[in-house]
Amino acid sequence: MPSKRRPALAVAAIASVLALTATACGSSGDTTDAKPTASSEQQGVGDIKLPDNLNDKLKNLGIDLDQWKNGAWNKWDKDDWLREAGDFINPIIKGLWKPDRMREAQEPDKPVDDSDIADDQGVTDPDPQPVAAKEVTSPYSSKVPYAGKVFFDGPEGSMVCSATVVEDPAHPGKSNLVWTAGHCVHAGKGGGWYKNLMFVPSYNDAGKSQAELENATKEELAPKGVWWADWAQTSSQWIDNGAAVGGKGAPYDFAVMHVKPEASGGKSLEETVGGALPVDFNAPAVKSIDEITATGYPAAPPFDGQKMNQCADKPGRLSLDAKQPTMYRIGCTMTAGSSGGGWVADGADGKPALVSNTSIGPSNATWLAGPHLGPEAKGVYSAVSKKFASQ
């Protein structure tokens, strides 16, 4: 029986379906002025910080804000849910993400046949040897303070991904930006934005087992708080072409979220967690990288989504389409749920930087692939930073 490809993504029905959706790898040239395409700007998000604006958007869908907060978002017809979600609408609903809801945000993924991957050995290296994922020593916040877990709702229920706190050039030392995979925020072609999207840095910081977490408090699961996305943006390539199967849009599967705390407070996310990673949009070629470390919360068996894990390996190359950017690939046994998690490598200055994010992998969980970030990725990142520059 042939092996299957599955999205390393959320352990979730629709999201993890992104079996072959990656992020954009681009040129190594200067992309300071790179812009997100019109599609990503237009569909990119309604500003939910303004109550009147949000009410107008909801009224256009026949819903008022109170109905939304009382669960109207969950009553849409499943087949129309994402299509109708043309704008990013994500008001804070305090108390929605209770401990049991966070623990249970796991669902089977949907694999894709090997034949869905382009057979382009010219720029694809042999499959890497599996590298066993290792749990990060707890407390996680002392080792990887910028890593965490993303929760969101889709037509099939609650879903999970992984993510990373990244630096914000507009707010040095006080970033509220989070990097994840595009398929963790938007369903791709013909779909829309997911709902109730929030980030939990250092989820289950003490590294407790599923059994030990049975009666855990929200503070135990989210010691650094719950941070709701008030803006999310992904590439136009993912929005226009991303598919649940077959890998379309894969090389552009990345996203940036701007978040704010569920509970009011004066500190930024970066100040709260104690760190943020710079993003390297000029990362070196594969042959020049000695090692990449991927971090995430794998949730499909044999993992349960409660513990932070890492894999470190020298990267190889994976090409899904000769006309699209080649992806980084490493040996790793992390499973669905780890999607969106940051890939870190030392830059030219010897300091660690985010160079990619987990996107795809085979169903037998022997490797993971992520994008080589380029101009499109930088355009999205810069657009989100600039939008909140004056706040």
C-alpha positions in Angstrom: 0.0 0.0 0.0 1.5 3.3 -1.0 2.4 5.8 1.7 0.2 8.9 2.1 1.0 12.6 2.3 -0.7 14.6 5.0 -0.6 18.2 6.2 1.6 18.4 9.2 -1.0 20.9 10.1 -3.7 21.0 12.6 -5.0 17.8 13.7 -8.2 18.8 12.2 -10.5 17.8 9.4 -10.4 20.7 7.0 -7.3 22.4 8.1 -5.0 19.4 8.3 -6.2 18.5 4.9 -3.6 20.9 3.6 -1.5 18.0 2.8 0.8 19.8 0.5 0.5 23.4 1.3 3.7 25.2 2.0 5.1 28.6 2.2 6.7 30.8 -0.4 10.3 30.5 -1.0 11.6 33.4 -2.9 14.7 35.2 -4.1 17.5 36.3 -1.8 17.4 39.8 -3.0 16.4 42.9 -0.9 12.6 42.8 -0.6 12.1 45.6 1.9 9.4 47.2 -0.3 7.7 43.9 -1.2 3.9 44.3 -1.0 1.2 41.7 -0.5 -0.8 41.1 -3.6 -4.2 42.7 -4.1 -5.9 39.5 -3.3 -4.3 39.1 0.1 -5.0 42.7 0.9 -8.6 42.7 -0.2 -9.5 39.4 1.5 -7.0 39.9 4.3 -9.2 41.0 7.1 -11.9 43.1 8.6 -10.6 45.4 11.3 -12.5 44.0 14.3 -11.0 46.6 16.7 -13.9 48.9 15.7 -17.2 47.6 17.1 -19.3 49.5 14.5 -17.3 48.1 11.7 -17.6 44.6 13.1 -21.3 44.9 13.6 -21.7 46.0 10.0 -19.8 43.0 8.7 -21.8 40.6 10.8 -25.1 42.3 9.9 -24.3 41.7 6.2 -24.3 38.0 7.1 -27.5 38.3 9.0 -25.9 38.1 12.5 -25.4 40.6 15.2 -22.5 40.7 17.6 -24.4 39.2 20.6 -25.7 36.3 18.4 -22.1 35.7 17.2 -20.7 35.6 20.8 -23.5 33.2 21.7 -22.5 30.7 19.1 -24.1 31.9 15.8 -20.8 31.3 14.1 -21.2 27.6 14.8 -24.6 27.4 13.3 -23.8 28.2 9.7 -24.3 25.4 7.2 -21.0 23.4 7.1 -20.8 23.6 3.3 -21.3 27.4 3.3 -19.3 28.2 6.4 -16.0 29.0 4.9 -17.3 30.4 1.6 -19.3 33.0 3.6 -16.3 33.8 5.8 -14.9 36.2 3.2 -13.6 38.6 5.9 -11.5 37.8 9.0 -14.0 38.3 11.9 -12.6 37.3 15.2 -14.1 39.2 18.2 -12.8 38.1 21.6 -15.2 35.8 23.3 -13.9 35.6 26.9 -14.1 32.1 28.4 -14.7 30.4 25.0 -11.4 28.5 25.1 -11.8 26.6 28.4 -9.2 24.0 29.4 -11.2 21.0 28.2 -11.9 22.7 24.9 -8.2 23.3 24.3 -7.3 19.7 25.3 -9.8 18.2 22.9 -9.0 20.3 19.9 -7.8 17.3 17.9 -9.3 15.6 14.9 -8.1 13.1 12.3 -6.3 14.5 9.3 -6.9 13.6 5.7 -4.0 12.1 3.8 -3.3 12.5 0.1 -1.9 10.0 -2.3 1.8 10.1 -3.2 0.8 10.7 -6.8 -0.3 14.2 -5.8 3.3 15.3 -5.5 5.2 16.4 -8.6 7.9 13.9 -9.5 10.7 16.4 -10.0 13.9 14.7 -8.8 16.0 17.4 -10.4 15.6 19.7 -7.4 14.4 17.1 -4.9 16.9 15.3 -2.7 16.4 11.7 -1.5 14.0 11.3 1.5 15.8 12.1 4.7 16.3 9.6 7.4 13.7 9.9 10.2 14.8 12.0 13.2 12.9 11.1 16.4 11.1 14.1 17.8 12.2 15.0 21.4 10.1 16.7 24.0 11.5 20.1 25.0 12.6 20.1 28.6 10.1 21.8 30.9 9.4 24.5 31.6 9.2 25.2 27.9 9.2 28.9 28.4 12.8 28.8 29.6 14.0 27.0 26.5 11.8 28.1 23.7 9.9 31.2 25.0 8.6 32.2 21.6 6.9 29.0 20.7 3.2 28.1 21.4 0.0 26.7 20.1 -2.8 28.1 17.9 -6.5 27.2 18.4 -9.3 27.9 16.0 -12.7 26.7 14.9 -13.8 25.4 11.5 -16.8 23.7 10.1 -15.7 20.4 11.5 -15.0 21.6 15.0 -12.0 22.8 17.0 -8.6 22.6 15.5 -5.0 23.2 16.5 -1.7 24.3 15.0 1.7 25.6 16.3 3.2 29.0 16.0 6.1 31.4 16.9 6.3 34.9 18.3 8.4 37.0 15.9 9.9 40.4 16.1 8.0 43.5 14.9 10.2 46.1 13.2 7.6 48.8 14.0 7.7 47.9 17.8 11.2 46.7 18.8 11.1 44.6 21.9 7.3 44.9 22.1 6.0 42.7 19.3 2.5 41.3 19.1 3.2 39.3 15.9 2.8 35.6 15.5 4.0 33.5 12.6 2.2 30.3 11.5 1.1 28.4 8.4 -1.4 29.9 6.0 -3.6 26.8 6.2 -4.0 27.5 10.0 -5.8 30.7 9.3 -7.5 30.3 5.9 -9.0 27.4 4.1 -7.5 28.3 0.7 -9.3 28.4 -2.7 -13.1 28.6 -2.4 -12.8 28.9 1.4 -12.4 31.6 4.0 -11.0 32.5 7.3 -11.3 30.3 10.4 -13.0 31.5 13.5 -12.1 32.1 17.2 -8.4 32.1 16.3 -6.1 32.5 19.3 -2.5 31.9 20.4 -1.3 30.3 23.6 2.4 30.8 24.2 4.2 28.1 26.2 1.0 25.9 26.2 1.3 23.4 29.1 4.6 25.0 30.2 5.2 22.3 32.9 5.0 19.5 30.3 2.2 17.6 32.2 0.7 14.4 30.7 -2.8 14.2 29.3 -3.9 12.4 32.5 -2.3 15.1 34.7 -4.1 17.8 32.7 -7.5 16.2 33.2 -8.4 18.8 35.8 -6.0 21.5 34.8 -6.9 25.1 35.2 -6.7 27.6 32.3 -3.7 29.2 34.0 -1.9 25.9 34.0 -2.5 25.4 30.3 -2.0 29.0 29.4 0.5 30.5 31.9 1.4 33.4 29.6 -2.3 34.1 28.8 -4.6 33.7 25.8 -4.0 36.0 22.9 -6.7 36.6 20.3 -5.9 37.4 16.7 -7.3 40.8 15.7 -5.7 40.6 12.3 -4.4 37.7 10.1 -2.9 37.8 6.7 -1.6 35.1 4.3 -0.4 35.0 0.8 -2.6 35.6 -2.2 -1.3 32.4 -3.7 -2.7 30.4 -0.8 -6.0 32.3 -0.8 -6.4 31.9 -4.6 -4.9 28.4 -5.1 -4.6 26.6 -1.8 -6.3 23.2 -1.8 -7.1 20.6 0.7 -5.4 18.0 -1.4 -2.7 17.8 -4.1 -0.4 20.5 -2.9 -1.7 23.5 -4.8 -0.6 26.7 -3.2 1.9 24.7 -1.1 5.0 26.9 -1.5 3.0 29.9 -0.2 1.5 28.4 3.0 2.5 31.0 5.6 0.7 33.6 7.7 1.2 36.4 10.1 -1.2 37.2 12.9 -1.4 40.3 15.1 -2.7 39.4 18.5 -4.0 41.1 21.7 -4.6 39.6 25.2 -7.9 38.2 26.2 -7.4 39.9 29.6 -6.5 43.5 29.5 -2.9 44.3 30.3 -0.1 46.8 29.4 2.6 44.4 28.2 3.1 43.2 24.7 3.3 39.5 23.8 7.1 39.7 23.3 7.5 41.3 26.8 5.1 38.7 28.3 6.9 35.7 27.0 10.4 37.1 27.2 11.5 36.9 23.6 10.7 36.9 19.9 12.6 35.7 16.8 13.8 37.7 13.9 12.6 36.4 10.5 15.3 35.7 7.9 14.0 36.4 4.4 17.4 35.9 2.9 18.2 32.5 4.5 21.0 30.7 2.8 20.7 27.8 0.4 20.3 24.3 1.8 24.0 23.4 1.3 25.0 26.3 3.5 22.8 25.4 6.5 24.2 22.9 8.9 21.0 22.4 10.9 17.4 23.5 11.2 15.4 23.0 14.4 11.6 22.6 14.0 9.4 23.1 17.1 5.7 22.2 17.5 2.9 20.5 19.4 2.3 17.2 17.4 -1.2 15.9 18.2 -1.8 12.9 16.0 -0.7 9.5 17.4 1.6 8.6 18.9 1.5 12.2 20.3 -1.5 13.8 22.0 -0.9 17.5 21.3 -0.2 18.4 24.9 3.6 18.5 24.8 6.1 20.7 22.9 8.6 18.7 20.7 11.5 19.5 18.5 13.5 17.9 15.6 16.9 19.0 14.4 18.4 17.9 11.1 20.5 19.2 8.2 17.9 20.2 5.6 17.4 18.8 2.1 15.2 20.1 -0.8 11.7 19.2 -1.9 10.1 20.5 -5.1 6.4 20.0 -5.6 6.3 21.9 -8.9 9.3 23.0 -11.0 7.6 26.4 -11.5 7.3 27.0 -7.7 9.9 27.6 -5.0 11.7 24.6 -3.6 11.0 23.8 0.0 13.3 22.9 2.9 12.9 19.3 4.1 14.2 17.6 7.3 13.8 14.2 8.9 11.3 14.4 11.7 8.6 12.2 13.3 6.3 15.0 14.5 2.8 14.5 13.3 -0.3 16.6 12.5 -0.7 19.5 14.9 2.9 20.6 14.5 2.0 22.6 11.3 2.8 26.3 11.6 5.6 25.7 14.1 8.8 27.7 13.6 11.9 26.4 11.9 15.0 28.0 13.3 18.6 28.2 12.0 21.6 30.4 12.8 21.9 33.4 10.5 25.1 35.0 9.1 25.5 36.8 12.4 25.4 33.5 14.3 22.1 34.3 16.0 19.0 32.1 15.6 16.3 33.3 13.2 13.0 31.9 11.9 13.6 30.6 8.3 10.5 28.6 7.7 7.4 26.9 9.2 6.2 23.3 9.2 3.7 22.7 6.4 3.6 19.1 5.1 4.9 15.6 5.7 4.1 11.9 4.9 1.5 9.9 6.8 4.2 7.6 8.2 5.7 10.7 9.8 9.3 10.4 8.7 9.9 13.9 7.5 8.6 17.5 7.4 8.8 20.2 4.8 8.6 24.0 5.0 9.0 27.0 2.7 12.1 29.0 1.9 10.8 32.5 2.9 11.1 35.1 0.2 9.5 38.3 -1.2 5.9 37.2 -0.8 6.4 36.2 2.8 8.2 39.4 3.5 5.4 41.4 1.9 2.8 39.8 4.2 5.0 40.3 7.2 5.7 44.0 6.4 2.0 44.7 5.7 0.9 43.4 9.1 3.7 45.3 10.9 2.9 48.5 9.1 -0.9 48.2 9.7 -0.3 48.4 13.5 2.8 50.6 13.4 0.9 53.6 15.0 -0.7 51.5 17.7 
